[in-house]
């Protein structure tokens, strides 16, 4: 098309403008990272070319010697990064460089606070990539041609980072991408070979293809990095800094990782894996189509990003690489889905990551607490997803508990068991919409009285977790809002007798209440759970918890109506009064109130809130008289 050869001026996506400003501001103190970002992109571009060339060797255009070159020009005050990787066509340039297509963009902008230090951290986590060039440059010229297209299909993108960019079609004989940074007036420090080498060495030594620079006083180019894949090197030769820089490259994260595990397996199948746990949850952790983060290589050749077959969903926060010696180079996503070798690597990978987490949990509690805060809710998906590793995952879970003063989730099931009362055979928990609702639930009353610990669960995923997780080390997990609590052996005989007596005396009352409430309840009975509250709702052992019913309803599922049972506290003044109530209307009103209150306590929704309010007000007026 002729129009495309014209130079056109286009506007940035509005967010980019904001992002640039923020980035220049907050990353200035660490400005040299622009080079790392550009080299990282160039390296990815080489990986992509190598992969596409597996099926179309012509893409190499006779030159399969992939490398990245870094140069500077003192006179024109430019720094240039060149690669002979995959390159981009015009629409790819517009898509990749003119817009941010990342998932999580909206959440990112929403989460900005205006506090520089905080925002700097977040922008690092979001990843600024190419745009970091504008920290040191007031004009950036990117010239690129996609491998396989004719020389006349080159594209030049140029911008001063002020809201617009120009795009024109140019001749570019060499495929790949060249990025020229026209340095800002006070950035002359980068026009220095030593300085640039130093930066490359510091951040990009692990890049597996050669990064070349012109040798001092000679016309030859020499590699300035080690140019071997980091994960193939022996562990003991890799420094922490190198592991960290490699992490930043594979994860596009600016922050250091929390921990890593690197291993080589030789045998029937040989492969290397290097996995990292990030320090902070990414913005797209809860996006269904968010990144999965494991890069797959076959004999050092990059095959694909986000190889979701390599990690189960509940470990989707793990970043890193897996490199197989045995898979065929032409492996596709479809093949991965039913490949025995991949299954083996995946099973071993899961064990490695669980092992790493176990190690943190045992030896570095502070780091584990950070991990749990960021990713605990994801790990809780584990017992349902990965039956084989259920026990191991269960040991890694942490909960809030009545043992704590705060809402901190730091109680392991093993801690709980160690504190169990004599005669106690179950692990007790309660689920609720919020921590406050869990902690103040009337169901806790009897446990408080007896000094028995209860786990307080209020994450959305908890109902799901508990639905798939019924036993730990031979002890069953018991919701205290369900069925028989199994407290018998802890009950003293005196109390038991009293309760039986009360149940007998209140037989008429409970029967009458059941008549009043009809289908709303299964039964009405005298409770041994309550000490302070007048009533609570209990679901039978195999019925769905009230909070779970609510969750499913909210998600649009048809939920079979399972009526809970209403339990009443025989010692409570309201219940005693109700027992002596002779006015039929008032009896009905009070009964409904006791039911509705109990439902509210469960986080349930009243069918008819205004009727509840009306009855309550009538009751208050009566009491006031
Ligand atoms: P990220 O690398 O995190 O995706 P960037 O802003 O750095 O974000 O780059 C955006 C996209 O532009 C990349 O994903 C890639 O598709 C493309 N791109 C950037 N640099 C190059 C390059 N040197 N060669 C080919 N494509 C590139």
Boltz pocket constraint, residues with backbone or C-beta under 6 A from the ligand:
constraints:
  - pocket:
      binder: B
      contacts: [[A, 37], [A, 38], [A, 41], [A, 42], [A, 45], [A, 83], [A, 85], [A, 86], [A, 87], [A, 88], [A, 92], [A, 96], [A, 97], [A, 127], [A, 128], [A, 129], [A, 130], [A, 131], [A, 176], [A, 177], [A, 252]]
      max_distance: 6.0
